[in-house]
Structures are given as structure tokens and as C-alpha cells.
Amino acid sequence: MLTPVVAPPRIELTPPSVDRWRDGGTGVDHVHAWDTGRPGPRVMIQALTHGNEICGAIALDWLLGEITAGRFRPARGRLIVAFANVAAYQRFDRERPFASRCVDEDLNRVWADEQLLGSRDSAELRRARELRPFVDATELLLDIHSMSEPCAPLMVCGTQDKNAAFARELGVPEVLLIDTGHPAGLRMVERGAFGDPADLKHRALLIECGQHWEAAAADVAIDAVVRFLGLTGLADLAWVRANERLPLPARQRLVRVTEPVVARSDAFKFLVPTMGLSVIAKAGTPIAQDGEQVFVTPYDNTVLVMPGTNNLKPGGTAVRLGRFED
């Protein structure tokens, strides 16, 4: 059997209601837009790709409150703020907090044209089709997420070094990640020009703010939003400095993923502790087993990236394996 959850997770965050943000004037529920009419990038900030990632909802609720109160307006360019999988979020239940991740499927695996323009139907595909025009018109994207297991915040830069360079300009968090994508489908940060290494105008970042419901994740999310708006030029320095929540790390480190470990059956289990970003010193160390298949570390100092035991299903990525480049 897949590794069970021994105890229910602690819920330190209170999910804000997003009902008041339903009408954003765009014709699509829970999507807001501001076009300054002044030259600048087309920027999008999104949260709730997964309905149980509360820190992103808190960050966007805070940002829209800043805008509504007149404390912030984009200085240039265009800003899109979107709550993605609201249908899943509205199902959040503290007694079953992992169950509201999706309605039918993972919204962050459906961003290839083959799926978006195809005939298959699901709640997440319908929502992705609504969001697609905004995503495709965006040049600089921040997608806010969190993780099922305790782990230091990290910035998923998709598969492209251009996004890691962008994350270094942002300055947070300490750990950056370049991976191999997901075998289950294309993520938003890889869609279209975001996945083109030669197109430096289009860049996308996915921040994992920590464990889903730890209080610290909300500060990470808000801090990332504030710094992202400053980096893109949509916010002035005074507003950024007044609203930063966390200090910059002394340095940033890059983990490059070489391969995923995918659960093949309900028999999958880990053979080592599943703390995110832990390092296994020796190559060939058994780390997981799925029936007769034993997964071992491919090289010395293998980093375990976002291992997941909660809500893991056959076909899902159990952990990604990488190494620090510095």
C-alpha cells in the first residue's frame, strides 16, 4: 500500500473567502485585470491551481485588498490576478484537507494544446480553457503553490535556465529548481513561449511556499508577490520596501533534477525518511520500492525534491531526484 498518513496535518492558516473577488471585470469569474496604458510588461499572478494551497489565496486576497483600498495600483504595463481552481478550493475541509486539491484532475498538467484544444472534458480543463487567453497574453508569470510535506520554500523554474536567471533577479527563495517536467502533462509555466529557451521576453516562475497549511507559507507567498511586482516594474520601490515580509537569503542555490520517481501501483512505499531537500550521500542507496521494483539514488549527494506520501496515486510523481549545482 502507498505510505499512509500517520496523523492529520496541522492547519495553521484560515482559508479566506474569495466570493467578493468573483467579478473582476474581465468576463471570467475570479480573474481581475488592470491595463495602465503605459509601456510595460504583461504580468500575471495566479494562485489556487490546487484548491488546498491556501497561502496563495491569502496572498491574492491581500493584494486585491491593497488595490481596493487604494494603497497599490500598477505603475505600468498590464496586471492579471487570477484565482484558478476555485471550484476545488470551495470544497476545502479541515478534516480531509488533501481531498480538495482537484475536482476531477490536476489543473497543472493540462496546459498542452493537445488537451486544451481537444474534446476531453473535466472541471479543470474547463477552467484552464477559460484562463488560457490570459496565460497566452502574459509575458511574466508568477504561479503560487505549496507542498504536501514539510520543506523549505523553493522556486520551480520549469525546465528552462532563463527562468532560473529570472528567479535570481527576484532574489527569493534560497533554493531554485530546474526539473524535467511532469510525465503526466504540461504545466502552465512550460506552456508556449514560457518553454522556449530562446524567448527571453516570456518567463515564468512557480513558487512552492512551504507546507500547505503552515503559517509561514502565507508570509512567503505575500513576500514573493510584493517582490515580483517590484521586479517587473509594476510596483514602486517604496511600496515594495513597505510590504516585504522576509529578508533576502544570503545566497541562492540551484537544484537540477535529472529524473522523477513515479508510483506505478498502490504498493509504492518509501524506504527512507521523506523530508524535502534532504541529501542521500551515496549512489545506489535504495530510497523506494514498488512491488519488485526498487528505486535507488543515481549518484552521490542525491537531493530528494518534494517527496509526497499524502494523496499519492499510481501514475503520480512520488519524488524528483536532483543535485545541487553549487
N, C-alpha and C positions, 0 to 999 in steps of 0.2 A: 504494500500500500504506500501511497505517497506520504511523506513525513507529516504527521498530524500537528495541529496547533495545540500546544500543551495547555496554555492558558489564554483567555481572551485578552486582546491588546488593550492598553490603557488609552482612553480617548481624552486628550487634554485640550482639544480645540472644539469650539462650538460652531457648527455649520451656519453661516449667515443665510438668511432668506435672500434669494435673488429675484423674487417676484417683482420687486419695484424696478428692476432693471430689464424687464421684459421688452419694453418698447424703446428701442434705441434710435428710431427714426430711419432705419435702413430698409425696412420691409421684411427683415428676418428677425425673429424673436431672439432676444438676448445678444444682439450684435449692435454695437454703437460705433459711430464714425464721426470724425471731425476733419474737415478739409480746410486748412488755413488760407489756401490760395497763394501762399508764399512758397518759393522754391524749397524743396527739402525731400527727404526720403518718404516712401510709403511704408509705414511701420504698423505691425500687428502684434498685439499681446493677447495670448489666449490662455485660458485655464479650463479645468474640468473636462479635459479629454477623457479622463476616467472619473466617474461620479463619486468616488470615495477619496479623492485627493483634495481635501478641504482647504489646505493652505493657499492654493491658487484662487479659490473662491473668495477667501478672506482678502487677498491682495487686490483683486479686481474690485471687490466691494469697497475697499479703502480708496483705491484710485478714483473710482466713479464718485465717491463721496467728496474727494478733493475737488473734482471738476464741478460737481453740483454746487458746492459751497463757494466756488469762485477762487479757490486757492491755487488752482492749476488750470492752464489751458495750453494746448500745444503751441509752440512758438513758430513752427514752420512745418511744411510737409503735410502729411495725412496720417491720422492715427485711427486704427481699428482696435476695439476692445471687445472680446468675444468670450462668453461662457459657452463651452462646446456641448458636452453631453449632459444637458440639464435634466433630461428625462431619467437618466441613471442617478444623478445627484439627488433628485427629489425622492428617490427610494431609499436614501441612506437611513440605516437602522443601527443604532449603537450596539444592539445585541448581535447583529450579523454585519459588521462593518465592511467585510470584504465582498459581500454579495452585491453591492451597488456599483461595482467597478464598471459594469456594462449592462446594457439591456439585452442585446442579442449577441454581440461580438465586440471585439476590441476596436474602438474608433481609431486607434493609432496604427492600424495595419491595413487600411482600406484606401490609401492615397494614390495608388496606381490608376491610370486611366482605364485599364482593363476592368477594374472594379467599379470605379466611379461612373464610367460611361456604359457599363454593362447592364444586364437585365436583372441581375440578382437583387433581392430586396432584404433589408433589415432596418431596424431603428437607427443604427449607427450609420449605415450607408445613406439613408435619407437625410440625416443631419449633415454628413460630410458633403453631400451634393448641395445642400443649402450654403455651406461655408466655402465651397470651392471657389466661387468668384472672388471672395475676399482674400483667400490664400493666394490665388494666382495673380492678384494685383499687388501683392506685398513684396517689398524688397528686403526688409529687415524684420525677422520674426523672432519672438520670444514665446516659447511654449512652456507653461509652468506645470510641473509634475511633482510627485513624491513617491516614496518607496515602501514596499510592504515590510521590509526588515530594517532594523536599526543600521544606519550607515551615515557617514559624513556626507554633506551635500556634494554633489558633483554635477558638472556641466557636460551633457551629452552633445557632442559636436557632429553627430551623424557620422558619415563616412569620409568627411572632407576636411583636409588640413586648413582650408580657408576659414572654416567655422571655428577651428581651434585658435587661429590667429585673431579672429574677432573676439573670442572669449578672453584672450589675453588683454585685448584693449579694454574690455569691460572690467577686468581685474578680479572678478569673483566667479565661482568659489575657488578654493585651493586646488581641487582635483578636477582636471579636464579629461574627457574620454572621447577617443575616436574608435568606432567599432565597425563591425562588418554588416550592419543592418540586421533585420529580423527575417528569418526564413518564412515566417507566417504572413508577411506582407509589408508594403512600403509605408514608412512613417511620414507624417507631414513635413518634418524637417529635411526629408530627402526628395520631396516632390519637385518635379520640374527643374527650374534653374537653381534651386537650392542644392540639388545634387550634381550640378555641373561645376567641376573644379576650375574651369576657365572663366566662369562668370563671377567676378568678384563684386558685382553690384548686388547680387542676391545672396544673402547669408542668413542662416537660421540656427538658433540655439534652443536646446531643451534642457531646462534646469530641473534636476532632482533635488528637492529642498530638504530631504531628510526623511525619517519615517513618517508615514501618512498623518499620524494624529499627535505627534509630539509638538509641544507649544513652540519650540524653537523654529520649526519649519515655517511658521507664518512670518516670523521676522526675516528669515532667509528669502522668502518669496517677495515680500514688500521691498526689501533692500535691492533685490535683483531688478524689480520693476523700476524703481527710482533711478538706479544707475544706468539701466538700459535706455530710459528716456533721456538721460543726460548724454550718454554716448552717441545716440542718434541725432542729437541736436534739437529734439523736441522740447526739452526742459532746460531752463537756465541753471547756471551753477548754484545760485543762491537757493533755489528750491531743492536742488539735489542735496546740497550740504545740510539743509534744514531737516531733510527727511531720511537720510541714510540711517539704517538701523544697526549696521555691523561694521567693524573695521576691515580694511583690506587685509588679505593674508600676506604674510611676509614674502611668499613666492607661490607660484602656481606650478603644479606637476601634471604631466600628461601620461595617462594610461592608454596604450594602444591595444585594442582587443584583436586577437587572432582567430578566435573560434568560439561559437556558442556550444553549450551542452544542452541538448533538447530532450525533455522527458518523452519517452516512447510509449510508456504504459503507466498504469496505476501502481506498478511495482517500484517505480523510481524512488530512491532514497539517497540522501547524502551520507557520506562516511566520515565527514569532518564537520567541525562547527561552521555555521553559516553566517559569520559576521562579514558584512560588506567591506571590501577593500583589504581583507586580510591577505597575507602573503604566505604561500606554501614554498618552503625553501628548496626542496629537491624535486627535480624532474622525475616522473614515473610514480609519484605518490598517488594512491587511489583516493579519489575525492567523492565519487558517487557510483551507484550501481543501479542498473535497470534490468532485472532478470539476470541473464547470463552476461550481459554487457557491463564491464567495469570501466569507468572513465578515470583517466589518470592525468596528472599535470604534464603538459607537453614540454616544459623547460623549467630550469631553476627559477626561483622567485616568481612563480606564477601568482598573479593577482586575481582574487575571486571578486568579480564585479556584479553587484546586485543579485546575489543569490536569493531565490524565492522558495519558500516552503508553503506559504499561505496561498490558497486558491490556485495552486499549480495543477494544471491538467495535462494529459497526454498531448504532445504537439507543442507545448509551451516551452519557452526558454527558461531552464532552471537556474543557469548561471552563465556568465560570459567569462572567458579566460583571457587575460592580457598581461602586460608587463609595463612597469614604469620605464619611460624612455630617458629619464634624467635621474 
